Amino acid sequence: MPFINRLKQIETKLHSKSPIVLSNCRVFFDFDNTMTTSDVLDDVIQRFSINDKWIALEKAWHEEKIGTKECLEGQLRGIRITKNALHNFLKKVELDPHFHRLLTLLVREGIKPVILSDNFTYIIEWILAYHGIKDLKVYGNTLRFYSERIIPSFPYDNPFCPSCAHCKKIHLTKDKTENKIIVYVGDGRSDICPARVSDVVFAKDKLLHFMMKEELPCIAYKDLGDVHHYFQDLLTHSSNKH
């Protein structure tokens, strides 16, 4: 079946469900390549590695011979960086140009989105603060600086899910029990597990290809402007009913 026809088919499955009420949604975002225009952590590793060992680890990860945790631990051992150098590098990171207006819409409707990432909370929160974004809940891996080294830790590691360093789906459980509509926006391998247990999934890149392969319902998006448009349509539809 041609790509576009399969995509329409799985979107039809999603829209055949009951109408979505925005005020009853909980919205979760991946960070790298979803909220940002690049993979921030990959860029940091490439820029500040003192050797090329990270390349072999990345290849093994892509071939699914090792999990994300093992990959990151090995790659970060080869990094030498100071806090100031990291901050100066992170100033160049660009957020998706539509994120601010999407965030404004969600907050206006009483929704506080949550970020779930295999990146590190220190990096994510610094970038958000630099762009004037505060008070967003971020769940990610953690790090500490030792001399010019970065020492990672993984508080949300799940031994029963070795492919990920951060088991994102555990953060969705509470909302499931409260009968919230779970909306997930992502792009990569670490987003597959949470996407499986979400009610509405916005997918691109690797996540989109996985959802299509498994014929799981999702909405394809190119950038967060598409997600904003979807939520705006929900509001318009809801107001027209009253």
C-alpha positions as CSV (number, residue, x, y, z in Angstrom):
1,M,0.0,0.0,0.0
2,P,1.4,3.4,-0.9
3,F,2.8,5.5,2.0
4,I,0.2,8.2,1.8
5,N,-2.7,5.8,1.7
6,R,-1.5,3.9,4.7
7,L,-1.1,7.2,6.6
8,K,-4.7,8.2,5.8
9,Q,-5.9,4.8,7.0
10,I,-4.3,5.0,10.4
11,E,-5.4,8.7,10.8
12,T,-9.0,7.5,10.1
13,K,-8.7,5.0,12.9
14,L,-7.8,7.7,15.3
15,H,-10.5,10.1,14.2
16,S,-13.2,7.4,14.4
17,K,-12.9,7.5,18.2
18,S,-15.0,9.7,20.4
19,P,-14.5,13.5,20.0
20,I,-11.6,14.8,22.0
21,V,-12.3,17.5,24.7
22,L,-9.2,19.6,25.0
23,S,-9.8,20.5,28.7
24,N,-9.6,16.8,29.5
25,C,-6.2,16.3,27.8
26,R,-2.8,15.8,29.3
27,V,-0.1,16.7,26.8
28,F,3.4,15.2,26.8
29,F,6.3,16.3,24.5
30,D,9.5,14.7,23.6
31,F,12.3,17.3,23.5
32,D,15.1,16.7,20.9
33,N,13.8,17.1,17.4
34,T,10.3,17.7,18.7
35,M,10.5,20.9,20.7
36,T,13.9,21.7,19.1
37,T,14.9,21.9,15.5
38,S,17.9,19.5,16.0
39,D,19.0,16.7,18.3
40,V,20.7,18.7,21.0
41,L,22.3,15.8,22.9
42,D,23.8,14.3,19.7
43,D,25.2,17.7,18.8
44,V,26.8,18.1,22.2
45,I,28.4,14.7,22.0
46,Q,29.7,15.3,18.5
47,R,31.1,18.7,19.4
48,F,32.8,17.9,22.7
49,S,34.0,14.3,22.3
50,I,37.8,14.0,22.5
51,N,37.8,10.8,20.3
52,D,35.6,9.0,17.8
53,K,34.5,6.2,20.0
54,W,31.0,7.7,20.2
55,I,30.5,6.8,16.5
56,A,30.9,3.1,17.1
57,L,28.5,3.3,20.1
58,E,26.0,5.3,18.0
59,K,26.2,2.6,15.2
60,A,25.6,-0.2,17.7
61,W,22.6,1.7,19.2
62,H,21.1,2.2,15.7
63,E,21.5,-1.5,15.0
64,E,19.8,-2.2,18.4
65,K,22.9,-4.1,19.7
66,I,23.0,-1.9,22.8
67,G,20.4,0.2,24.6
68,T,20.3,4.0,25.1
69,K,21.7,3.9,28.6
70,E,24.8,1.9,27.6
71,C,25.2,4.1,24.6
72,L,25.0,7.4,26.5
73,E,27.3,6.2,29.4
74,G,29.9,5.3,26.8
75,Q,29.6,8.4,24.8
76,L,29.7,10.8,27.8
77,R,32.9,9.2,29.0
78,G,34.5,10.7,26.0
79,I,33.3,14.2,26.5
80,R,35.4,17.0,28.0
81,I,33.4,20.2,28.7
82,T,33.0,23.0,31.2
83,K,29.7,24.5,32.3
84,N,30.5,27.8,30.5
85,A,31.4,26.0,27.2
86,L,28.2,24.0,27.4
87,H,26.1,27.1,28.1
88,N,27.6,28.9,25.2
89,F,26.9,26.0,22.9
90,L,23.3,25.7,24.1
91,K,22.6,29.3,23.3
92,K,22.7,28.3,19.6
93,V,19.9,25.7,20.1
94,E,16.7,26.7,18.3
95,L,13.2,25.8,19.5
96,D,10.5,24.9,17.1
97,P,9.2,28.4,15.9
98,H,5.6,27.4,16.7
99,F,6.2,26.2,20.3
100,H,5.6,29.5,22.0
101,R,2.1,29.9,20.5
102,L,1.3,26.3,21.1
103,L,2.3,26.6,24.7
104,T,0.2,29.8,25.1
105,L,-2.8,28.0,23.7
106,L,-2.4,25.0,26.0
107,V,-1.8,27.1,29.1
108,R,-4.8,29.3,28.3
109,E,-6.9,26.1,28.3
110,G,-5.6,25.1,31.7
111,I,-3.1,22.5,30.3
112,K,0.4,22.4,31.6
113,P,2.4,20.2,29.2
114,V,5.1,17.9,30.4
115,I,8.4,17.1,28.7
116,L,9.7,13.5,28.7
117,S,13.2,13.1,27.3
118,D,16.2,10.8,27.1
119,N,18.2,14.0,27.2
120,F,19.3,15.5,30.6
121,T,17.1,17.8,32.7
122,Y,20.0,20.2,33.3
123,I,20.4,20.8,29.5
124,I,16.6,21.0,28.8
125,E,15.8,23.4,31.6
126,W,18.8,25.6,30.7
127,I,17.6,25.9,27.1
128,L,14.0,26.6,28.2
129,A,15.1,29.3,30.6
130,Y,17.3,30.9,28.0
131,H,14.2,31.2,25.7
132,G,12.1,32.6,28.5
133,I,10.1,29.5,29.2
134,K,9.6,28.6,32.9
135,D,7.5,26.3,35.1
136,L,7.3,23.4,32.6
137,K,7.7,20.0,34.3
138,V,10.6,18.1,32.8
139,Y,11.4,14.4,33.4
140,G,14.7,13.3,32.0
141,N,18.1,11.8,32.9
142,T,20.3,13.7,35.3
143,L,23.9,14.7,35.3
144,R,26.6,16.3,37.4
145,F,29.9,17.9,36.5
146,Y,33.2,16.6,37.7
147,S,36.1,18.7,36.5
148,E,35.5,18.7,32.7
149,R,33.6,15.5,32.7
150,I,29.8,14.8,32.7
151,I,28.7,12.0,35.0
152,P,25.2,10.8,34.0
153,S,22.6,9.0,36.1
154,F,19.2,7.5,35.1
155,P,16.5,7.9,37.7
156,Y,13.8,6.5,35.4
157,D,15.7,3.5,34.0
158,N,13.5,0.4,33.7
159,P,15.4,-2.9,33.8
160,F,12.5,-4.5,32.0
161,C,12.8,-2.1,29.1
162,P,16.6,-2.2,28.3
163,S,16.3,-0.3,25.0
164,C,15.6,3.1,26.8
165,A,17.6,5.1,29.3
166,H,14.4,6.8,30.5
167,C,11.1,4.7,30.6
168,K,8.8,7.5,29.6
169,K,5.6,5.6,29.8
170,I,5.7,5.4,33.6
171,H,4.8,9.1,33.7
172,L,1.6,8.4,31.9
173,T,0.2,5.9,34.3
174,K,-1.3,8.3,36.8
175,D,-3.2,10.2,34.1
176,K,-4.6,7.0,32.8
177,T,-6.1,6.2,36.1
178,E,-7.7,9.7,36.3
179,N,-9.4,9.1,32.9
180,K,-7.4,11.9,31.2
181,I,-6.9,11.9,27.4
182,I,-3.2,11.3,26.9
183,V,-1.7,13.2,24.0
184,Y,1.9,12.4,23.1
185,V,4.1,14.3,20.6
186,G,7.4,12.7,19.5
187,D,9.7,11.6,16.8
188,G,12.1,8.8,17.8
189,R,12.7,5.4,19.2
190,S,12.4,6.5,22.9
191,D,8.9,7.7,22.0
192,I,7.6,4.3,21.0
193,C,6.7,3.0,24.4
194,P,4.8,6.0,25.6
195,A,3.1,6.3,22.2
196,R,1.7,2.7,22.6
197,V,-0.2,3.7,25.8
198,S,-1.3,7.2,24.6
199,D,-4.8,8.1,23.2
200,V,-3.6,10.6,20.6
201,V,-0.1,10.4,19.1
202,F,1.5,13.0,16.9
203,A,4.4,11.3,15.1
204,K,7.2,12.1,12.7
205,D,10.4,10.4,11.5
206,K,11.2,7.1,13.3
207,L,8.1,7.2,15.4
208,L,5.9,7.8,12.4
209,H,7.4,4.9,10.5
210,F,7.0,2.6,13.5
211,M,3.3,3.6,14.0
212,M,2.6,3.0,10.3
213,K,4.4,-0.3,10.3
214,E,2.3,-1.5,13.2
215,E,-0.8,0.2,11.8
216,L,-1.3,2.1,15.0
217,P,-3.4,5.3,14.8
218,C,-1.5,8.6,14.8
219,I,-1.4,12.0,13.3
220,A,1.6,12.8,11.1
221,Y,3.2,16.2,11.7
222,K,6.1,18.2,10.3
223,D,6.5,20.7,13.0
224,L,4.6,22.0,16.1
225,G,2.6,24.3,13.8
226,D,0.6,21.2,12.8
227,V,0.0,20.4,16.4
228,H,-1.1,23.9,17.2
229,H,-3.5,23.8,14.2
230,Y,-5.0,20.5,15.5
231,F,-5.7,21.9,19.0
232,Q,-7.0,25.2,17.5
233,D,-9.5,23.1,15.4
234,L,-10.6,21.3,18.6
235,L,-11.4,24.6,20.3
236,T,-13.2,25.9,17.2
237,H,-15.2,22.7,16.9
238,S,-16.1,22.9,20.6
239,S,-17.2,26.5,20.5
240,N,-19.4,25.9,17.4
241,K,-21.3,23.2,19.3
242,H,-22.4,25.7,21.9
